[in-house]
Amino acid sequence: MKGQAPCKDCECRTVSCHASCEKYKVYRAELDELKRQREHESEHAGYCRNLRLFVFKKSRSRER
């Protein structure tokens, strides 16, 4: 998903129209899904990085 919110240049736009606009609800759901995916990827990358550091430190302590 790229681009701007469907609100841009919308002729039906009013104060607090997001609550009833189906186009905005779909747009918002897509944004929320992208955010969830990014957070998951970030958590996974952080876990892998920490695991590599742990293994590296363990191997270094055995060498001494």
C-alpha positions in Angstrom: 0.0 0.0 0.0 1.3 3.3 -1.0 0.0 6.7 -1.4 -2.2 9.0 0.7 -5.2 8.5 2.7 -8.5 8.4 0.8 -9.5 11.6 2.6 -7.2 13.7 0.3 -9.4 15.7 -2.0 -12.5 13.8 -0.9 -15.7 15.8 -1.6 -17.6 14.0 1.2 -15.1 14.9 3.9 -16.5 16.4 7.1 -15.5 16.7 10.7 -15.1 13.2 12.2 -16.0 11.4 9.0 -13.4 8.7 9.6 -15.8 6.9 11.9 -18.2 6.2 9.1 -16.0 6.2 6.0 -15.6 2.6 4.6 -12.6 3.7 2.4 -10.8 5.1 5.4 -11.5 2.0 7.5 -9.9 -0.2 4.8 -7.0 2.2 4.6 -6.5 2.2 8.4 -6.7 -1.6 8.5 -3.9 -1.8 5.9 -1.8 0.7 7.9 -2.3 -1.3 11.1 -1.3 -4.5 9.4 1.9 -3.0 8.1 2.7 -1.6 11.5 2.1 -5.1 13.1 4.4 -6.7 10.5 7.2 -4.1 11.1 6.9 -4.6 14.9 7.1 -8.4 14.5 10.1 -8.2 12.2 11.8 -5.8 14.6 11.2 -8.0 17.6 12.5 -11.1 15.6 15.6 -9.2 14.5 16.3 -8.1 18.1 15.9 -11.6 19.4 18.3 -13.0 16.8 20.9 -10.3 17.5 20.7 -11.0 21.3 21.0 -14.7 20.7 24.1 -14.2 18.6 25.6 -12.0 21.3 24.9 -14.6 23.9 26.4 -17.4 21.9 29.5 -15.3 21.1 30.0 -14.4 24.8 29.6 -18.0 25.8 32.2 -19.1 23.3 34.6 -16.4 24.4 34.3 -17.4 28.0 35.1 -21.0 27.2 38.3 -20.0 25.4 39.8 -18.4 28.5 
